[in-house]
């Protein structure tokens, strides 16, 4: 039920920005030497020690609620099994109990997913901001004119891919205790 923190990190307007960036490179490139690098933002961010720690902490935080939901699911399966042989009043009692537990399980699941998603978004927002700062610093240090996200790049040379370097720089700047 729990999703890993970065399983779907949306990068809005990515294709449009890449297209505009490439047009800018073409225009600037006509008059001067332009240096370009590529980073897989999502990959770089999710590979950081900080995100690994946050992901584990998130799973730990919600483990008891997930366990409660799993136990309730097991109880529902047991009721289904008993219903196959029950008759009369016993079958009606089991049916009613199963419906109550199913409603409870659905509410628990919705609450859990909502809480996990809220925490996940907060973690991603703050870590993404820190990664953008690290990437800006890399751009200045390496004297790179333009860094684009690899999600919008069809092909590139591995020599201009700074994904691993961005992860290392993030880990150095934001060490995990």
C-alpha positions as CSV (number, residue, x, y, z in Angstrom):
1,X,0.0,0.0,0.0
2,X,2.9,2.4,0.7
3,X,4.6,3.9,-2.3
4,X,8.3,4.7,-2.2
5,X,8.9,8.4,-1.9
6,X,10.0,9.1,-5.4
7,X,8.1,6.4,-7.4
8,X,6.5,9.1,-9.5
9,X,8.2,12.4,-9.3
10,X,6.4,14.7,-11.8
11,X,8.5,17.3,-13.6
12,X,5.9,19.7,-15.1
13,X,6.5,21.5,-18.4
14,X,9.6,19.4,-18.9
15,X,9.3,18.8,-22.6
16,X,8.4,22.5,-23.3
17,X,11.3,23.7,-21.3
18,X,13.7,21.3,-23.0
19,X,12.6,22.5,-26.4
20,X,13.0,26.1,-25.4
21,X,16.4,25.4,-23.9
22,X,17.6,23.7,-27.1
23,X,16.4,26.6,-29.2
24,X,18.3,28.9,-26.8
25,X,21.4,26.8,-27.2
26,X,21.1,26.9,-30.9
27,X,20.7,30.7,-30.9
28,X,23.6,31.3,-28.5
29,X,25.7,28.6,-30.1
30,X,25.8,30.5,-33.4
31,X,27.7,33.4,-31.7
32,X,29.7,31.7,-28.9
33,X,30.8,28.3,-27.6
34,X,28.0,27.0,-25.3
35,X,28.5,24.3,-22.8
36,X,25.5,22.0,-22.0
37,X,25.1,19.2,-19.5
38,X,22.4,16.7,-18.8
39,X,21.1,15.6,-15.4
40,X,18.4,13.0,-14.6
41,X,16.9,15.1,-11.8
42,X,14.7,12.4,-10.5
43,X,17.5,9.8,-10.5
44,X,20.0,12.1,-8.9
45,X,17.5,13.1,-6.2
46,X,16.3,9.6,-5.4
47,X,19.8,8.3,-5.2
48,X,20.8,10.7,-2.4
49,X,21.5,9.4,1.1
50,X,19.0,12.0,2.3
51,X,16.1,10.5,0.2
52,X,17.0,7.0,1.2
53,X,16.9,8.0,4.8
54,X,13.6,9.9,4.4
55,X,12.0,6.9,2.5
56,X,12.9,4.5,5.3
57,X,11.7,6.9,7.9
58,X,8.4,7.3,6.1
59,X,7.9,3.6,5.9
60,X,8.7,3.2,9.6
61,X,6.3,6.0,10.5
62,X,3.4,4.3,8.9
63,X,4.3,0.7,9.5
64,X,1.9,0.2,12.4
65,X,-1.0,1.6,10.4
66,X,0.0,-0.6,7.4
67,X,0.2,-3.6,9.7
68,X,-3.3,-2.8,11.1
69,X,-4.7,-2.6,7.5
70,X,-3.0,-6.0,6.7
71,X,-4.5,-7.6,9.8
72,X,-8.0,-6.3,8.9
73,X,-7.5,-7.7,5.4
74,X,-6.7,-11.1,6.8
75,X,-9.8,-10.9,9.0
76,X,-11.9,-10.2,5.9
77,X,-10.4,-13.2,4.1
78,X,-11.3,-15.4,7.2
79,X,-14.9,-14.1,7.1
80,X,-15.1,-14.9,3.4
81,X,-13.9,-18.4,4.1
82,X,-16.5,-18.9,6.9
83,X,-19.2,-17.5,4.7
84,X,-18.8,-20.3,2.2
85,X,-20.1,-22.8,4.8
86,X,-22.3,-20.6,7.0
87,X,-26.1,-20.6,6.7
88,X,-29.0,-18.7,8.2
89,X,-28.4,-16.3,11.0
90,X,-24.7,-17.1,11.1
91,X,-24.3,-16.2,7.5
92,X,-26.2,-12.9,8.0
93,X,-24.0,-12.1,11.1
94,X,-20.8,-12.8,9.1
95,X,-22.0,-10.8,6.1
96,X,-22.8,-7.8,8.4
97,X,-19.4,-8.1,10.2
98,X,-17.6,-8.4,6.8
99,X,-19.3,-5.2,5.5
100,X,-18.4,-3.3,8.7
101,X,-14.8,-4.4,8.5
102,X,-14.6,-3.6,4.8
103,X,-15.8,-0.1,5.4
104,X,-13.3,0.3,8.2
105,X,-10.5,-1.1,6.0
106,X,-11.4,1.3,3.2
107,X,-11.4,4.3,5.5
108,X,-8.1,3.3,7.1
109,X,-6.6,2.8,3.6
110,X,-7.8,6.2,2.4
111,X,-6.5,7.9,5.5
112,X,-3.1,6.1,5.3
113,X,-2.7,6.9,1.6
114,X,-3.6,10.6,2.2
115,X,-1.2,10.9,5.1
116,X,1.6,9.2,3.2
117,X,1.1,11.3,0.1
118,X,1.1,14.5,2.2
119,X,4.4,13.6,3.9
120,X,5.9,12.3,0.6
121,X,5.1,15.6,-1.2
122,X,6.6,17.7,1.6
123,X,9.8,15.6,1.6
124,X,10.1,15.8,-2.2
125,X,9.4,19.6,-2.2
126,X,12.2,20.4,0.2
127,X,14.7,17.9,-1.2
128,X,14.0,19.1,-4.8
129,X,14.7,22.7,-3.7
130,X,18.0,21.6,-2.2
131,X,18.9,19.6,-5.3
132,X,18.2,22.6,-7.5
133,X,20.6,24.7,-5.4
134,X,23.2,22.0,-5.7
135,X,22.7,21.9,-9.5
136,X,23.0,25.6,-9.8
137,X,26.3,25.5,-7.8
138,X,27.6,22.7,-10.1
139,X,26.7,24.8,-13.1
140,X,28.7,27.7,-11.8
141,X,31.7,25.6,-10.7
142,X,31.9,23.7,-14.0
143,X,31.2,26.9,-16.0
144,X,28.2,25.3,-17.8
145,X,25.8,27.5,-19.7
146,X,22.8,25.2,-19.6
147,X,21.8,22.1,-17.7
148,X,18.7,20.2,-18.9
149,X,16.8,17.3,-17.4
150,X,17.5,14.1,-19.3
151,X,13.7,13.3,-19.3
152,X,13.3,15.6,-22.3
153,X,16.5,14.7,-24.1
154,X,16.4,12.1,-26.8
155,X,20.1,11.3,-26.8
156,X,23.2,12.6,-25.2
157,X,26.9,11.7,-24.6
158,X,27.6,10.2,-21.2
159,X,30.4,12.8,-20.9
160,X,27.9,15.6,-20.3
161,X,25.7,13.6,-17.9
162,X,26.1,15.0,-14.4
163,X,23.6,12.9,-12.6
164,X,26.0,10.9,-10.4
165,X,28.0,14.1,-9.7
166,X,24.8,15.9,-8.7
167,X,24.0,13.1,-6.3
168,X,27.5,13.2,-4.8
169,X,27.4,17.0,-4.5
170,X,24.0,16.8,-2.7
171,X,25.2,14.1,-0.3
172,X,28.3,16.2,0.5
173,X,26.3,19.4,1.1
174,X,23.5,17.7,3.0
175,X,25.1,14.8,4.9
176,X,22.8,12.3,6.7
177,X,23.6,11.9,10.4
